[in-house]
Amino acid sequence: MQYKLLEAIYSSSFGENLVFIGGTSIHIIYGNTRFSEDLDFDNQGLDKNDFEKLSKHLQTQIKREGLDVETKVVIKNAYHIFFYFTRILQEMRLTGHKNAKLLIRIDAEPQNYNYAANSILLNKFDVFQKIRVAHPSLLLAQKIATIFERKRPMGRDFFDVTFLYPNHEPDYRYLKKKLGISDLKTLKKRLFEHCKSLKFNQLSLDVAPFLYHSQDKKRVEQFLKFVKSI
């Protein structure tokens, strides 16, 4: 369903103002081995009315696929669309509860940061569509910023950082703007100081159910060793 939603967004004019970011973009586009459900976007110009039109457009496109879906739009600091897919879990025999629904959420919020988005061809699950997605370096920087900004630490953020880091340096221009971090030395120091008291064994258990390989939770358990190694 994530692929069909992405196809519906980027085959419409709404996609011109949305850049795919967040954990699901790292999973779908860049191959992260952590499953992620919700679709996050950098909103680069859609207003409330546009977003409500987008919700109706997506609902129409999904129903054309022969699926039953209910939607709810929530406008707060960010824009949210909740998609409740009925019958799909029962038809796939994933639940014995007749009223259970599959939930996928779209979140769109301005990142207030200028950058060039990547244009990538999504070619999987009967979907063939160009989409706009943030570069891995920016996604890495955003994940690092989230580690500092999130009130309650989440194991998934640490996992995603260790996944992206071997092949990409973070966007230091973004980190400078958000955190005042402009080089690796400062990044390592700030990360270690921020994370040294966290209970990483417990954080690894939070993310373990969403990993393709359960042993990969060591990416979270050994995060401080990772920080020292970069």
C-alpha positions in Angstrom: 0.0 0.0 0.0 2.9 2.4 0.6 4.0 2.0 -3.0 0.5 2.6 -4.3 0.2 5.8 -2.1 3.5 7.0 -3.4 2.4 6.4 -7.0 -0.8 8.3 -6.4 1.0 11.2 -4.9 3.7 11.6 -7.4 1.6 11.0 -10.5 -0.4 14.0 -9.4 0.4 17.7 -9.2 0.6 17.5 -5.4 3.9 15.6 -5.7 5.6 18.7 -7.0 5.5 20.1 -3.5 6.3 17.0 -1.5 9.7 15.4 -0.9 9.8 11.9 0.6 11.8 11.8 3.9 11.9 9.8 7.1 12.3 6.2 8.1 10.1 4.7 5.4 12.1 6.5 2.6 15.3 5.1 4.0 13.6 1.6 3.9 11.9 1.8 0.5 14.4 3.8 -1.5 17.7 3.2 0.2 17.3 -0.4 1.4 17.2 -0.1 5.2 16.5 -3.5 6.8 14.1 -1.9 9.3 10.5 -1.9 8.4 8.7 1.4 8.7 5.0 2.1 8.1 4.2 5.8 7.9 5.0 8.1 5.0 6.8 11.3 5.9 7.2 14.3 3.6 8.8 17.7 3.5 5.9 20.0 2.7 7.3 22.6 0.2 4.1 24.5 -0.5 0.8 22.7 0.1 -1.7 24.5 2.3 -4.6 23.2 4.2 -7.0 23.2 1.2 -4.4 21.4 -1.0 -3.9 18.7 1.7 -7.6 18.1 2.0 -7.8 17.8 -1.8 -4.8 15.4 -1.7 -6.6 13.2 0.8 -9.7 12.9 -1.5 -7.4 12.2 -4.5 -5.6 9.4 -2.7 -8.9 7.9 -1.4 -10.2 7.9 -5.0 -7.1 6.3 -6.4 -7.0 3.6 -3.7 -10.6 2.7 -4.3 -9.9 2.3 -8.0 -7.5 -0.5 -6.9 -10.5 -2.3 -5.5 -9.6 -1.6 -1.9 -11.9 -0.3 0.9 -10.4 2.7 2.8 -11.5 5.3 5.2 -9.6 8.5 5.7 -9.2 11.2 8.3 -7.3 14.5 7.9 -5.8 16.1 11.0 -4.4 19.6 10.7 -2.1 20.7 13.6 1.5 21.9 13.4 1.9 19.4 10.6 -0.6 17.9 8.2 -1.7 14.3 8.7 -3.8 11.8 6.7 -4.8 8.6 8.4 -5.8 5.7 6.0 -7.8 2.9 7.6 -7.9 -0.1 5.2 -10.8 -2.3 5.9 -11.0 -6.1 5.1 -7.4 -6.3 3.9 -6.0 -7.8 7.1 -8.9 -10.4 7.1 -8.4 -11.3 3.4 -4.7 -11.8 4.0 -5.5 -13.9 7.2 -3.3 -11.7 9.3 -6.0 -11.3 12.0 -9.0 -13.0 13.4 -10.7 -9.8 14.5 -13.4 -8.9 12.0 -13.2 -5.2 12.7 -9.4 -4.8 12.6 -8.1 -2.2 10.1 -4.7 -1.6 8.6 -3.5 1.9 9.4 -1.0 3.9 7.3 -0.4 7.5 8.1 0.9 10.4 5.9 2.7 13.2 7.7 3.7 16.4 5.9 5.6 19.3 7.6 7.8 22.0 6.2 11.5 21.4 6.9 12.4 25.0 6.2 15.7 24.0 4.6 16.8 24.5 1.0 18.2 21.5 -0.9 17.9 19.7 -4.2 15.7 16.6 -3.9 16.7 13.4 -5.7 14.5 12.1 -8.5 14.3 8.4 -8.3 12.3 5.8 -10.3 10.2 3.6 -8.1 9.9 0.3 -9.9 8.4 -2.4 -7.7 5.0 -4.1 -6.9 3.4 -3.0 -10.2 4.4 0.6 -9.5 6.5 2.5 -12.1 6.8 6.1 -11.0 9.4 8.8 -10.5 9.3 10.3 -7.0 11.1 13.1 -5.2 13.2 11.9 -2.2 15.8 13.5 0.0 19.4 12.5 -0.4 20.8 10.0 2.1 23.1 12.6 3.5 20.2 14.8 4.4 18.2 11.9 5.8 21.2 11.0 8.0 21.5 14.5 9.3 17.7 14.6 10.0 18.0 11.3 11.9 20.9 12.7 13.9 18.9 15.8 14.7 16.0 13.7 15.8 18.2 11.9 18.3 18.8 15.2 20.0 15.3 16.6 19.7 13.1 13.7 20.6 11.8 13.8 24.1 11.7 10.1 24.5 14.5 8.2 22.7 13.5 5.7 20.1 15.7 2.8 19.0 14.8 3.2 15.4 16.7 6.5 15.2 19.9 5.0 16.3 19.4 2.0 14.0 18.8 4.3 11.0 21.9 6.3 11.7 24.2 3.3 11.8 22.6 2.0 8.6 23.2 5.2 6.6 26.6 6.3 8.0 29.0 3.8 6.4 28.3 5.1 2.9 27.2 8.7 3.6 28.4 11.7 5.5 25.7 13.8 7.2 24.7 17.1 5.7 26.7 19.4 7.9 25.0 22.4 6.6 21.7 21.0 8.0 23.3 20.1 11.3 24.9 23.5 11.6 21.4 25.1 11.1 19.6 22.8 13.5 22.2 21.9 16.1 25.2 24.2 15.6 27.3 21.1 14.6 29.6 21.8 11.6 32.2 19.0 11.8 32.8 15.4 12.7 34.7 16.1 15.9 31.9 18.2 17.3 29.3 15.6 16.2 31.1 12.8 17.9 31.5 14.8 21.1 27.9 15.9 21.2 26.5 12.5 20.3 28.5 10.8 23.0 27.6 13.3 25.7 23.9 13.1 24.8 23.8 9.3 24.6 26.1 8.1 27.2 23.4 7.6 29.9 20.8 6.0 27.6 19.8 2.3 28.1 20.6 1.0 24.6 19.8 -2.6 25.5 16.2 -1.5 26.2 16.1 0.7 23.1 17.1 -2.2 21.0 14.1 -4.2 22.2 11.8 -1.4 20.9 13.1 -1.7 17.4 13.7 -5.5 17.3 10.2 -6.5 16.1 10.6 -4.3 13.0 14.0 -5.7 11.9 14.4 -8.1 9.0 17.2 -9.8 11.0 16.8 -9.9 14.8 20.5 -10.0 15.4 20.8 -6.5 13.8 19.5 -5.0 17.1 23.2 -4.9 18.0 23.4 -1.8 15.9 21.4 -0.1 18.7 23.0 -2.0 21.6 26.5 -0.9 20.5 25.7 2.6 19.4 28.3 4.2 21.6 31.0 2.0 20.1 29.8 3.1 16.7 30.1 6.8 17.7 33.7 6.3 18.8 34.5 4.5 15.5 33.3 7.1 13.1 
